[in-house]
């Protein structure tokens, strides 16, 4: 039986400093979005000048001051990532009217500039197009030009690499990388620049914290962890929130570390992680196999390769080596969780 370790830390603004240099392989996170009103109080609590900028209707000054707070986190991310490690950041741009002037605050651009200044390589980003039923496609003065504005119906998933591509040198490292492969059709779906995914419910019933979680759906970290790390890697989320990245890391057989300054979210995330049952994790893998078998049936021609572990044909040789383990149980510890696995 193998196991993965998962540490969580709430209400500790210096949690990142407790992570060793070059010890994390992948960062997957969604920070507070500057210039989105629900995050104003959080940013103002860390820098008094932000509240003053907002009161005085200085939008771009507030925007820059908020990002300077995030800059400190990105510097720590640079420190803890291994050479070749990747950072994936889900963030949305903001629109806001300040001093009677409606404008865009380009969060994705500002974060990208910070990482490039740190020497990271910017890789092609993903647009997360939120599936919505709303019929409104504009803001402003309706049918009369030129005073209407398009709505933002997407967020960004920015991807950065520290240094050059990661290398796998030993036989054990290469074998583990092969076992961490994904299906050919998953690659085709995941490695596109447009993801259409449903958002996740935002309401939080816990009175000790904010009313809305702003969490991304499980599918986002689940895909990113499978795409950009291998089994046994360490995944970090410096804005852990309700624990979505931790749950995804457990599902993907990765270790994880997460932190958040909102102590009120501890109970929410603990409940969520503990209540994600063994059956839920097994269903996740059952569904992957079922979708692959559906793809096999629709492929239209014989496949050259075969994964004997899961008794299924596949398109490429890499898929022959895929091996998954399944959660047997999750043990609660003083600092987080230990996930125990058995062969799937």
C-alpha positions in Angstrom: 0.0 0.0 0.0 1.4 3.4 -0.9 0.4 6.7 0.6 0.5 10.5 0.0 0.9 13.3 2.6 -1.3 16.4 2.6 -0.5 19.4 4.8 -2.9 22.3 5.3 -2.3 25.6 7.1 -4.8 28.2 7.9 -4.5 31.7 9.4 -0.7 31.8 8.9 0.4 34.6 6.6 3.9 33.2 6.7 3.0 29.6 5.7 4.8 29.8 2.5 8.1 30.5 4.3 7.9 27.2 6.0 8.1 25.4 2.7 11.6 24.3 1.7 13.4 25.8 -1.3 12.9 23.9 -4.5 10.6 21.3 -2.9 7.4 21.8 -4.9 6.8 20.4 -8.4 3.6 22.1 -9.3 1.6 25.1 -8.0 -2.2 25.1 -8.8 -4.1 28.0 -7.3 -6.8 30.7 -7.8 -5.9 33.8 -5.8 -8.3 36.7 -4.8 -8.9 38.8 -7.9 -7.9 42.4 -7.5 -10.6 44.9 -8.2 -13.4 42.4 -7.6 -15.5 44.0 -4.8 -15.8 40.7 -2.8 -12.1 40.8 -2.2 -11.7 44.4 -1.2 -11.8 43.8 2.5 -9.2 41.1 2.3 -6.8 43.3 0.3 -7.5 46.4 2.5 -6.7 44.4 5.7 -3.2 43.8 4.4 -2.5 47.3 3.1 -4.3 50.4 4.5 -3.5 52.5 1.4 -5.8 50.3 -0.7 -8.9 51.5 1.1 -7.6 55.1 0.7 -7.2 54.6 -3.0 -10.7 53.2 -3.3 -12.2 56.1 -1.3 -10.4 58.6 -3.4 -11.5 56.9 -6.6 -8.0 56.0 -7.7 -8.7 52.7 -9.5 -5.4 52.0 -11.0 -3.5 52.8 -7.8 -5.7 50.4 -5.9 -5.2 47.8 -8.6 -1.4 48.1 -8.4 -1.4 48.0 -4.6 -3.5 44.8 -4.6 -1.1 43.1 -7.0 1.9 44.1 -4.9 0.4 41.9 -2.2 0.1 39.0 -4.7 3.7 39.7 -5.9 5.0 38.6 -2.5 3.3 35.3 -2.9 4.6 34.8 -6.5 8.2 35.5 -5.2 7.7 32.7 -2.7 6.3 30.4 -5.4 9.5 31.0 -7.4 11.6 30.0 -4.4 9.8 26.8 -3.6 9.4 25.5 -7.2 11.9 22.9 -8.4 13.8 23.7 -11.6 11.4 22.9 -14.4 8.5 23.2 -12.0 5.2 24.7 -13.2 2.8 27.2 -11.8 -0.9 27.3 -12.9 -3.0 30.3 -11.8 -6.7 30.6 -12.4 -7.5 34.3 -12.4 -10.2 36.5 -13.9 -9.9 40.1 -15.2 -12.1 42.7 -13.4 -14.4 45.4 -14.7 -15.4 48.2 -12.4 -16.8 51.7 -12.4 -14.7 54.2 -10.4 -15.0 57.9 -10.6 -17.8 57.4 -13.1 -15.4 55.6 -15.5 -16.1 52.0 -16.4 -12.9 50.1 -17.3 -11.1 46.8 -17.4 -8.5 45.9 -14.8 -6.4 43.2 -16.6 -5.3 40.9 -13.8 -4.0 38.2 -16.2 -1.6 40.7 -17.8 -0.3 42.0 -14.5 0.4 38.5 -13.1 2.1 37.5 -16.3 4.3 40.5 -16.1 5.4 39.6 -12.6 6.3 36.0 -13.5 8.3 37.2 -16.6 10.2 39.6 -14.5 11.1 36.8 -12.1 12.6 34.9 -15.1 9.8 32.4 -15.6 8.8 31.2 -19.0 5.2 32.0 -19.9 3.5 29.1 -21.6 0.3 29.2 -23.7 -2.6 30.0 -21.3 -6.0 28.4 -21.2 -9.3 30.3 -21.4 -11.9 28.9 -19.0 -15.2 29.7 -20.6 -17.8 29.4 -17.9 -20.9 27.6 -18.9 -23.8 29.9 -18.0 -27.5 30.2 -18.8 -27.6 34.0 -18.6 -29.0 35.7 -21.7 -27.3 39.1 -21.1 -24.2 39.6 -23.4 -23.6 43.3 -22.7 -23.3 45.9 -20.0 -24.2 49.5 -20.3 -26.7 51.3 -22.5 -28.5 48.5 -24.2 -29.1 48.9 -27.9 -27.6 52.3 -28.3 -24.0 52.6 -29.5 -21.4 53.2 -28.4 -22.1 53.0 -24.7 -22.4 49.2 -24.2 -19.6 46.9 -23.2 -19.1 43.2 -23.7 -19.4 40.9 -20.7 -16.5 38.8 -19.4 -17.6 35.2 -19.7 -14.2 33.6 -19.3 -11.3 33.4 -16.8 -7.6 32.7 -17.5 -5.5 29.7 -16.5 -2.0 31.1 -16.7 0.9 28.7 -17.0 4.5 29.4 -16.1 7.6 27.3 -16.0 10.6 27.9 -13.8 13.7 27.5 -16.0 14.0 24.8 -18.6 12.0 21.7 -19.0 12.1 19.2 -16.2 14.3 16.1 -16.7 13.6 12.5 -15.6 17.0 10.8 -15.5 16.8 7.6 -13.5 15.1 4.4 -14.6 12.6 4.7 -11.6 11.8 8.3 -12.6 11.2 7.4 -16.2 9.0 4.4 -15.2 6.9 6.6 -12.8 6.5 9.2 -15.6 5.2 6.5 -17.9 2.7 5.2 -15.3 1.5 8.8 -14.9 0.4 9.0 -18.5 -3.1 10.0 -19.7 -5.3 8.8 -22.5 -4.7 10.1 -26.1 -8.2 11.6 -26.2 -7.8 13.2 -22.8 -4.6 14.9 -24.1 -6.6 16.2 -27.1 -9.3 17.6 -24.8 -7.1 18.9 -22.0 -4.3 20.5 -24.1 -6.6 23.0 -25.9 -6.7 26.7 -25.1 -10.4 26.7 -24.4 -12.1 24.8 -21.6 -15.9 25.0 -21.3 -16.6 23.9 -17.7 -19.5 24.5 -15.4 -18.6 26.7 -12.3 -19.1 25.4 -8.8 -21.6 26.5 -6.1 -20.2 29.5 -4.3 -22.4 29.7 -1.2 -20.7 28.9 2.2 -23.0 28.1 5.1 -20.3 28.5 7.8 -20.9 31.8 9.6 -17.2 32.0 10.6 -16.1 33.0 7.1 -17.2 34.9 4.0 -20.5 34.0 2.3 -19.0 32.9 -1.0 -16.1 30.6 -1.7 -15.0 31.7 -5.2 -13.7 28.1 -5.6 -12.9 26.7 -9.0 -14.5 23.4 -10.1 -12.7 20.1 -9.2 -12.1 19.4 -12.9 -9.7 22.3 -13.2 -7.0 21.2 -10.7 -7.7 17.6 -11.6 -6.8 18.2 -15.2 -3.8 20.4 -14.4 -2.3 18.0 -11.9 -2.5 15.2 -14.4 -1.2 17.3 -17.2 1.8 18.9 -15.4 3.0 16.5 -12.7 3.7 12.9 -12.1 2.7 10.5 -9.3 4.3 11.3 -6.0 5.0 14.9 -6.9 4.3 17.8 -4.4 1.5 20.1 -5.4 1.1 23.5 -3.6 -1.8 25.9 -3.3 -1.1 29.1 -1.5 -4.8 30.1 -1.7 -6.3 26.9 -0.5 -9.8 28.1 0.1 -12.2 25.2 0.5 -9.5 22.6 -0.4 -10.3 21.8 -4.0 -6.6 21.4 -5.0 -6.0 19.0 -2.0 -8.9 16.8 -3.0 -7.6 16.7 -6.6 -4.1 15.9 -5.5 -5.4 13.0 -3.4 -7.3 11.7 -6.4 -4.1 12.0 -8.6 -1.8 10.3 -6.1 0.2 13.4 -5.5 1.4 14.9 -2.2 0.1 18.4 -1.4 0.6 21.4 0.7 -2.0 24.2 1.1 -2.4 27.4 3.0 -4.9 30.1 3.4 -5.2 33.2 5.7 -8.9 32.6 6.3 -9.1 30.5 9.5 -12.9 30.2 9.0 -12.4 28.0 6.0 -10.6 25.3 7.9 -13.7 23.5 9.0 -15.2 23.7 5.5 -12.2 22.2 3.8 -11.7 19.5 6.5 -15.3 18.4 6.1 -15.0 18.4 2.3 -11.8 16.3 2.3 -12.9 13.8 4.9 -16.3 13.4 3.3 -14.9 12.7 -0.2 -15.6 9.0 0.1 -13.6 6.1 -1.3 -16.5 5.4 -3.6 -16.2 8.9 -5.1 -12.6 8.4 -5.9 -13.3 5.0 -7.4 -16.1 6.4 -9.5 -13.7 9.0 -10.8 -11.4 6.3 -12.3 -14.3 4.1 -13.4 -15.7 7.1 -15.4 -12.3 7.7 -17.0 -12.1 4.0 -18.1 -15.8 4.1 -19.3 -15.2 7.3 -21.3 -12.1 5.8 -22.9 -14.0 2.6 -23.9 -16.7 4.8 -25.5 -13.9 6.5 -27.4 -12.5 3.2 -28.5 -15.9 2.2 -29.9 -16.1 5.4 -31.9 -12.5 5.6 -33.1 -13.3 3.8 -36.4 -10.2 1.8 -36.9 -8.0 -0.7 -35.0 -5.7 0.5 -32.3 -2.1 -0.7 -32.3 -1.5 -0.8 -28.6 -3.2 -2.4 -25.5 -3.2 -1.6 -21.8 -3.4 -5.0 -20.2 -4.0 -3.6 -16.7 -7.3 -2.1 -17.7 -8.0 -4.5 -20.6 -8.4 -1.7 -23.2 -7.0 -0.8 -26.6 -5.2 2.6 -26.9 -3.8 4.8 -29.6 -0.2 5.3 -28.4 2.5 3.2 -26.7 2.6 5.6 -23.8 -0.9 4.6 -22.7 0.2 0.9 -22.3 2.0 1.8 -19.1 -0.7 3.8 -17.3 -1.2 2.6 -13.8 -3.5 4.0 -11.2 -4.1 3.3 -7.5 -7.3 3.9 -5.7 -8.0 5.4 -2.2 -8.4 2.9 0.5 -8.9 5.4 3.3 -7.9 8.9 4.3 -6.3 9.4 7.8 -6.7 12.7 9.6 -3.5 13.9 11.2 -2.5 16.9 13.3 -1.2 18.8 10.3 -3.5 17.5 7.6 -4.1 14.1 6.0 -2.5 10.9 4.9 -4.2 9.2 1.9 -3.7 5.4 1.7 -4.0 3.6 -1.7 -4.5 0.1 -3.0 -4.2 -1.1 -6.6 -7.0 -0.1 -8.9 
